[in-house]
Amino acid sequence: MVEEDNERLFRRFVAAMNRGDQEEVLRVWSPEMVHHGRFGTYGRDEVTELMGGFRTAFPDLAFEIEELAADGDRLFVRMTATCTHQQDFQGVRATGRRVRVQVMGQVRIVDGKIVEHYNVMDELHFLNQLGLVPDDLLVTILA
């Protein structure tokens, strides 16, 4: 039963992200939520700020859950993210390009709140679709 409740909570979180409903996202995240990413560990307020900047540049950001598995208080997910680069972001001028990229994640849920989040996105493919990594370089790197 706990695993089913956790899956429902995660789907609620993704639906809120897809709507851009930050208030609902914050209701799902524990105040002590920690996000682990490639460049370090961030608290809830830092993640909120980072996601706000990303959503400004990519306002149609949406996630589609491809696979979701639960094991106790942990969920493992594979999703496809799509978005359009409509505003400048981190020094990169808006390209108007549509991006589709794979995202892998793990969350830990305690007492009906997400308390921990790990995320890995295919950033090289993301940058390639924005035109920042040329196709021939991408093919060379991945060959």
N, C-alpha and C positions, 0 to 999 in steps of 0.2 A: 504494500500500500504506500509506503514512504516513497519508493521509487516512482510510482505513478503520480503522486502529488508533486514530486520534484520535476518530473517531465512536464506536467501542466504549468508549473511555475516558470520553467524555462521558456515554454512556448508563449506564455504571457509576456515575458521579458522581450522575446524576439518581436512579437506583435507590437509592443510599445516602441521598440527601436524603429520598426518599419513605419510607424505613424509619426515618428519624431516626437513622441510624447515623453519628454524628459521627466515630468512629474511622476508618471507611472513607473518609469525606469528606476527612479529614486525610491519608490515604494517597494520595489522588488530587491534592490540592493540593500544590504546591511549598512548602517552608518560606518561600520568598521571594514567594509569591503576592501579587498586588496586585489589589484590587477598586476599580474606578472607578464611582462612583455620582453621583447628582444633587448630593449635599452634600459631595463630596470623594473622596479616595483613602484606602483603608484597607488595612492589612496583614492577614495571615492571622489573627493573634490577635484583632484588632478585629472582623473579620468573624465569627469563631467566636463571640465574645461577643454580637454583634448578632443573629446567627441563633439563638443559644440563647434570648435573650429573646423573639424572635418565635415560636419553636417552643413556648415555654412558654404563650404566649397563644393560639396557633393550633396545637395539638399534632397535628392531622390534616393538616397542610400536605402537599400532593401536587402534583407537576408532571406534566403530560402533554405530551410532545413532539409538536407539530403539524407542524413542518418543521425539518429539520436539513440544513445545507449546509456542506461543507468546502472550503477553499481553502488548500492548504499547511498551515501550522501554525495556521491560524485556523478556527474553527467559528462559524457563525451559526445562531441557533436562535430559533424562535417557539414558545412554550409556553402552555398554560393552567394556571394555578395555582388550586387550590381549597383552602379551609380554613374552619374554624368558629372564631369568636371566643369562646373558652371561659374566658379569664382576662384580667384587666386588662392593658392595654398602653399605655405611654407616657401615662398619665393618663386613658385611656379605659376606662371600666368595661366588663366583658364584656357583650356584647350577645346572645350565643348565635346570632348570625346566620351563615349560610353565605355565603361569598364565592366568586366565580368571576371571575378577572381574567386579562387577557393580559399576558405577559411576553416581552420581546425581549432577547436577549443575544448576546454575542460572547465567545469565549474564545480564548486563545492557549496552545498546548500545546508544551512543549519537553521532550524526553527522557522522554515518558510521564507528564508532570505538568502540571497547569493552573498556568500562571505569571501569567496576566493574565485579568481578567474584567470585562466591561462589562455593565450590567444596566439596563433601563428597564421599569418596571411602570406600568400604567395606574392611577396612584394616585388620580386623581379618581373613577374608577369604583369603586375599592376603598373609598374613604371614603363614597361614596354608598350602597354596599351595607351598610355598617355603620350607616347612618342619620345620618352626620355631615355630609353634603352633601345637602340636599333635592332631590328630583326636579326641581322647577320651576327651581331654580338651575342644575342640571346641564343641563337642556334649554336654558336661556338662554345658558349659557357655550358650549355646543357648536353652537348655531344659527348 
